[in-house]
Amino acid sequence: MASQEFLSDGHLDGSVLAGPFADVFVHDVTVADTQCVHCGHEGPLARLLVYVGGPGIVARCEQCGQVMLRLVTTEGGAVHLDLRGTVRLTFNGPGPSLTEV
Ligand SMILES: [Zn+2]
């Protein structure tokens, strides 16, 4: 357990996610399995249909064509990752060993 203290209703501050998320996003995300919110199709992220002509990157489901994710970098360098079309990303096999919160 890190030095974080539980707050009055038993939760921790979101800053404790820094370690576990750093463990996840050092891996090649294209090998992650995904599931589409719209049709339930499952498959590797590398199979999504990617469009780069707009203000950012849009990736669509190979099965139904709906948007699964958007990645946009705005002026100033902020990176916005919108995963509303994705149920989950799953890293199989010898994936990250998550830092304990
Ligand atoms: Zn779909």
Residues whose N, C-alpha, C, O or C-beta is under 5 A from the ligand:
A	BS01	ZN	C36 H38 C39 G40 H41 C61 Q63 C64 G65
